[in-house]
Every structure is written in structure tokens, then in C-alpha cells.
Amino acid sequence: MNELIEHKSWWQRKWKWLTPMVAIFLMGIVLVSSSEIGENISDITRAYTDTDLVDNALEKAQENEEVKHF
């Protein structure tokens, strides 16, 4: 009985939702990378990876009395 059932490939079953999702994902990447949001994300990433910046920030925070009270 199972020989009569035609099995579709993975792509034939999933293309209707996968294609628009890939297009939306790619458009989102383009929009974020070309906007100010992309610049902000890269600045934040750079701040987290720059050890000198983090060390200096910790030193300044330890010297500040207002920060010590928290």
C-alpha cells in the first residue's frame, strides 16, 4: 500500500514558508547593517571586546563615590 503514496522531497514540502522567511531574514540583515542601529551594535560589540576600555571603566567606577554606594 505504501508504494502508491508519492513522497515529496523536503524542499517540495517546506519551500512555501522557507523562501519568505529567508527573504525576510536577509532584508533584516541589510536594514540593520545599513542603519544607525547597525552602527550602534558594532560600537557596543567593540566596547565589550576592548579590554582597555573595560579596565579603565572599572577603575573610574571604583574611584567614584556614587557608584560605590550601589
C-alpha positions in Angstrom: 0.0 0.0 0.0 2.8 2.4 0.8 4.3 2.0 -2.7 1.3 4.0 -4.1 2.0 7.1 -1.9 4.2 9.6 -3.6 6.6 11.1 -1.1 7.6 14.7 -1.7 11.2 15.9 -1.1 12.0 18.1 1.9 12.2 21.2 -0.4 8.9 20.5 -2.0 7.2 20.3 1.4 8.9 23.3 3.0 9.5 25.9 0.3 6.3 27.8 0.9 7.4 29.0 4.3 11.2 28.8 4.0 11.5 31.1 1.0 9.7 34.1 2.5 11.5 33.5 5.9 14.9 33.6 4.2 14.0 36.7 2.3 12.7 38.5 5.4 15.9 37.4 7.3 18.2 38.8 4.5 16.2 42.0 4.3 16.5 42.4 8.1 20.3 41.9 7.9 20.6 44.5 5.1 18.4 47.0 7.0 20.3 46.6 10.3 23.7 46.8 8.7 22.8 49.9 6.7 21.1 51.9 9.5 22.3 53.6 12.7 21.2 50.5 14.6 24.0 48.6 12.9 26.5 51.2 13.9 25.3 51.1 17.5 25.5 47.4 17.6 29.1 47.5 16.2 30.0 50.2 18.8 28.6 48.1 21.6 30.4 45.0 20.4 33.6 46.9 20.1 33.2 48.2 23.7 32.8 44.7 25.0 35.8 43.3 23.2 38.2 46.2 24.0 39.8 45.2 27.3 41.5 48.6 27.9 38.1 50.3 27.7 36.6 47.9 30.2 39.6 48.2 32.6 39.5 52.0 32.5 35.8 52.0 33.1 36.2 49.7 36.2 38.9 52.0 37.6 36.8 55.1 37.1 33.8 53.4 38.7 35.8 52.3 41.7 37.0 55.9 42.2 33.5 57.3 42.0 31.8 57.5 45.4 28.3 57.4 43.9 29.0 54.2 42.2 30.4 52.6 45.3 27.1 53.1 47.2 25.2 50.9 44.9 
